Amino acid sequence: MTLRPVLGTDPVSNHRMLQDLLSGSPAGKLELPPGRHEIADGLRVPGGWTVRGASEIGTWLVVTERTGAPVLHVLGSDVSISDIGLQPAPSDPGEHGGDRGTGLTIGEYLYAAEPTWISGVDVRRVQVDHGNLRTANAIGVMGAVSDVVIRDVTVRGGFTGLAVHWGAVGADVASLVGPTFHPHRLDVAGLRVSGAIEGFYLSSVHDVRVSGASLTDVEMGFRLLPGDNTDRFVSSPDIGARIEIADVDVEWSGPLYAVRIAGWGRSEIDGKVTVLEYRDSVVRDCRLTGTGTGNSWSPLLIEQAHGVTLQNISMTS
């Protein structure tokens, strides 16, 4: 079933119509008309849906209310998002709100109960525009998410262009219970980020590949991290394994580094430091161009990242 809604000028009516279609109709194709369409709040996308705009990014969804909800929040498997521009409302979700205020979030960071895994999500030819704001991420892949393909995504502004982070059940970091959930089998190619604080980061993931990225006018290019609360994880032998970052151009001008690869994390709960052992992971064929603005800086910062191989990394300052 293909739905082709007619959108008007009232953001509340547009939001209600689209959410009712996504929530109340059998999963099918939602084809949005060309133009810039205001919606009062973000849309929850259940499993099985295809959401598509006009070709050449001729369709934009612009959120007007500052609730912090993602413009599109994928909450089920086998979802396809393509050919669409997303403009979030201004928001400042804070340190643990990486899945909030985004253009697109797949999964969640903190869950009220143990979630069902989301898989089979395909994202192609999507743009996210935060303008001059640097307080929220553009795309979040969080928690119980696997088997995701992201192709040809363009980000302007915001904090991190693509944030990939583990998730857990709990109201906050101090109250986590049960297992933790780590994104895996993620394949990203053609990511373009400009005017943001950071291009992308990978935190406590496994079986992830990022290739062919262009990160310009950023303070940080990318980070490969174990997560700051590694002592809260339910142990999994796969975390940190089989990660590849390849063919990335970084043009940076920030206080500390263009790239950080770290194996240690400090718990926010008790200050305990733990080390994640990476395995079969590589960062290769990357070009880092720029100069730090702080008193002490480095294009490439390596911190206890045993198990990560570096190949053909060039640095120009």
N, C-alpha and C positions, 0 to 999 in steps of 0.2 A: 504494500500500500504506500502510495506517495502522496504526501500532503503539501499543498502549496498555499500557505496562508497569505491573506492580504493584510498588510500592516498599516496602521494609521499614524497619527501624530501624538496620540496620548500614550505616554510610557507605561502607565498602569494597565491600560487595556491591552497593549501589546504584550506585556509580561504575562498577564492572566491568560490570554489566548494561547501563547506559546507553551506555557507551563501546563495548561489543561490538555493540550494536544500530546505533550510528551508523557504526562502522567496518566492520562485517561484513555489513550488510544493504544491498540496493539502496536508493538514496535514495527517501524517501517522506515520510510525516507521522509525527512523534513527538509524541503527545498525552500530556502528563503529568497525573497526577491532582491534585486539590486537596490542599492541606496544605503543611506545611513539611517538606522532604525533605533530609536531610543526605547529602552525597556527599564522599568522601575527598579528591577532587581535581577540578580543572576538566575540562571536556569539550571535545574537539576536534570541530568540526562540519564535515564535508566538504561539497562542493558538492551542490546539489540538494535539500537537506533543508528541511523545515518543522518547527520546534520550537515547540510551542504549549502554554500552560498553561490552567487554568480561567479563565473570564471574571472580570472585576473583580479581577484579580491575585489569584486564589485559590490560585495555585501558587507556591511559593518553593523555589529550590535554594540550599542553605547549604553552603559548602565548609568542611571541618574541618581539612585539612592545610595548612601554611604553605609551600607550594612556590612561590607567586607566580604560578601559572598562572591565566589568566582563568577565571571560572566557565564562560563559553561563549566559545570561540575559533573564529571563522569563518575557515576556510582554503580555501574554494572558492566558486564563483559560484552564483547563483540560490538563495540561502538566505533563508528567512523566519523571523523570531523574533517572537513576539507573546504578550501576555497572561501575563507571567511576571515574578516577582520574583527578584533575584539578590543574594546576600549573600556577598561574597568573604571568605576568611580574612584575618586581619591580616597585612600585609606592608609592607615598606619597600623598593621596587625601586630607588630612587635616581634620579639625574638623567637617566640614559639608559634608564630602564625604564618609559617611559610606556605601553607596551603590556602591562605585567605588573601583577599584583595587581588587575586590573579585574573588573567584573562581566561586561563584554562587550568583546572586541577583534575588530576586523575587519582582517585583514592583519597585518603585522609591521613593526617598526622596522629591525632588522638581520637580513639574510638570509644564510644559508650559501652560497647560489648564486642566480643570477638567477631571479626568481620568475615564475610565471604570474599575470597580472592577475586579480584578483577583481572581479566586477561583478554587478549585479542583486541586491543585498542589500536586503531590506525589513525594517525594525525598527519595531514598533508596540506601544504600551501596555506598556512595559517599565519596571520600577523597579529601581534599584540602591541598596543601603543599606550604607554604610560605618560607620554609627553615629557615634561621636565621633572616629574616626580620621581623620587628615588627611595620610596618607602615600602614597596611591596614587590613581590616577585612577579614574573610574567607567566611562567608555566611551572606547575608543581606536579611531580610524580611521587606520590607519598604512600608509604605503608604497604598494604597487601595488594601489590600490583605486579603483574608479570606479563611477558609476551606483548610488548608495546613497540610499535614502529612509529617514529617521528621523522618526517621528511620536509625539508624546505620551509622551515619556520623562521620568520623574521620578527625581531623584537626591537622596540625603540623605548628607551628609558627604563625606569624601574630599578629595583635592587639587583636581583639575580635573574638572568634570562631564563635559565632552565635549572630548577632546584629538584634534585632527586634525593629523597630522605627516607629513612626507616620510620616506622610507625608502631603504635602500641595501644593497648586498652588502658584508659585512665583519664582523669579530669585534667591532670597536669603531669609534668615530669616526675614529681615527687610521689605520685600515687599510682605508678604503672603496676599492672598486675598481669600474670599470665605470659604468653609468648610475645615476642616482638616480631615485626613483619618487615622484610627487607626486599625492596624492588629488585627484580632480576629479569633476565632475558629482555633487555631494553636495547633497541638499535636506533641510534640517532644519526642522521646525516643531513648536511646542508643547513645547519643552524647559523643564523646571522644575528648578531646582537650589537647594537650601537647605543652610546649615550647612557649606559647603565653602570651601576657600581661593579657588577661582575657578569661575566659571560655565562658560566654554568658551574655547578658543583655536584659531586657524587658523594653521598655520605652513607657508609655502611651498606653497600650494595654488592652484588656479584653477577657475573655473566652480563656485563654491560659493554657496549661499544659505542663510542662517539667519534665520528669522523667528518672531515671536510667542513669544519666550523670556521667562521670568520667573526672575530670579536674585536671591535674597534671602539676607540674613545671610551675605554673602560678603566676603572681603577685596578681591577684584578681580572685576569683572563679566566682561569679556572682553578678549582681546588679538588683534590682527591683526598677524602677525609674518612676517619673511622667513626666519627660521631662523638660529641662531647660527653655522652653518658654511656660509654661502652660497658661499664660495669652493671648497667641495668638490662643488658641484652640477655635473652635466653640463648645460650650458646648454639651456634650453627657452624659447622666446618666450612660452609661455602662462603661466608661473609668475607669479602676482600679478594675473592678468587676470580680469575678469568675476566679481568677488566682491561679494555684496550681504548686508549685515547690516541687518535692518529690524525695527521694532516690538519693541524689547527694553526691559524694565523691570529696572533694577538698583538694589538697596538694599544699599549697601556700607558697611563701616567697617574700612578697612585703612590701612597706613602710607603708601601712595604714590599710588594712582590707582584710579578705578573702571574706566576704559577706557584702554588703550594701543594706539596705532596707530603702528607703527614700520616704517621701510623699510631700516634699517641692521642689519647683524649682524657680530659679531666672531668670527673663527675661534678655536676652542679649541686648534687645532694650532699656528698661527704668529702669532696675534693680528691677522691682517689684517682690516681693516674693508671690507666691500663693501655696496653699496646696491642694493636690489631696486626696480625701477621698476614700480609698480602701474599698471594700465590699466583703464578702464571699471569702476572699483570704487566702491562707495558705502556709507556708513553713514548711516542715516536713521531718523527717527521713534523716537529712543531717549530714555528718561527716566532720569536718573541722580540718585539721592537718597542723601545720606549725607555724612559728614565724615571727613577723613583723620585718622589718629592720629599721624603723624610730624611732624617739624618743618617739612618742606616737602612739600606734597602738592597734587594737582590732580585734580578729577573726570575730566578728559579730557587725556591726554598725547599729543601728536603729535610724532613724531621722524622727519624726513626722509621723510615718507610722501607723496611727490609722486604724483599720480594717483588719490588717494582723495578723493572728494567727500563732504562732510558736509552733511546736510540735516535741519533741524528736530530739533536735539539740545537738550534742556532739562536744566539742572543745578540741583538744589536742595540747599542745605547748611544 
